Amino acid sequence: MRSNNRDLFGGISAILLGLSYIPVGIAASRNPALRASTPAEALQAVAENPKWTRIETMSFALGSLFGLATVQAVSRRVEPANEGVTHWASAVGMLAFALVSIKDFRSFVMAAETIRIHEQGDPVVQKTFAELMTPITDLDPLGFSYGGVGAWLTAVNLLAIRSGAWPKYLSYTGALGGLMYVAIMLGQMFRSKPLFLIGVMLGSFLGPAWYIQMGVHLLRGQPHAVSPLEPTLPLRGRDTDAAAGE
């Protein structure tokens, strides 16, 4: 049986990724810009109190950088079960985390520009900027980042169920969390508020919980079962002679 060595960097990255959702959740619950009914109100809210927007976007951006390391570390554990699916899923997951990081680093910088335009711009400029603020700062209006991370989460955990790469409870938690992330994307695409809210409420809990538990698993370096696609080791010594005699 092949065993996995402890993955210090991957484990710490997964735990930090999960913990990054704490400041994101706190900032999102207190950010008045997210509760604004019009773009103009959102612009004014960001300009008057940019702290929560900056905390939210920077936490998302930094957390997603740890997500890139997490995808690689986790995917290596299930690669023997199905190399093709693992490579595809990990590529999609890394693309999604990279998109989140780029988008939120950009949004963090745009907060300063929002304040400048609110304080110095004339009413026409402010109105135009407010109407274009979301298209300018949101590089992912349909939520592909959620769908991409969700597809990766679901794929690797289904492979883990097959190969025994990590405990079953962890596999089922991750697969369900991945489906909730996909539900967020579908809710945005089809403008289904119930589907979106269900995905957000469950995904916001299952995703971070899985990242932290997976980080602990990677730090422990537990052995994983031989994949159905892996050849078993040849018999040796007397077992080999006995097999030959038969």
Number of C-alpha atoms within 10 A of each C-alpha: 11 12 12 16 12 16 18 15 15 24 26 20 26 31 25 22 27 25 17 21 20 15 17 20 14 13 20 18 13 13 22 19 23 15 13 14 9 11 18 18 16 20 24 20 20 22 21 15 15 20 14 20 25 23 18 24 25 22 24 23 25 18 24 25 19 22 28 23 19 27 24 17 22 25 25 16 22 26 20 18 22 16 14 10 17 23 16 13 23 27 17 21 27 23 17 25 25 17 19 27 25 16 18 24 19 18 24 20 14 16 20 15 13 23 19 12 17 22 13 10 14 10 11 9 13 20 16 12 19 21 15 12 18 14 11 12 18 15 18 14 13 17 21 23 26 25 23 25 27 29 24 28 29 25 22 29 26 18 23 27 19 17 21 21 26 20 13 15 11 18 24 17 17 30 27 19 28 27 23 29 32 26 25 28 26 21 21 16 14 11 12 14 13 12 18 21 15 16 24 19 12 15 24 18 14 20 24 22 20 23 24 20 17 26 26 19 19 27 19 15 15 14 16 18 17 17 21 13 11 12 8 11 8 7 11 10 7 9 11 11 11 11 10 8 7 5
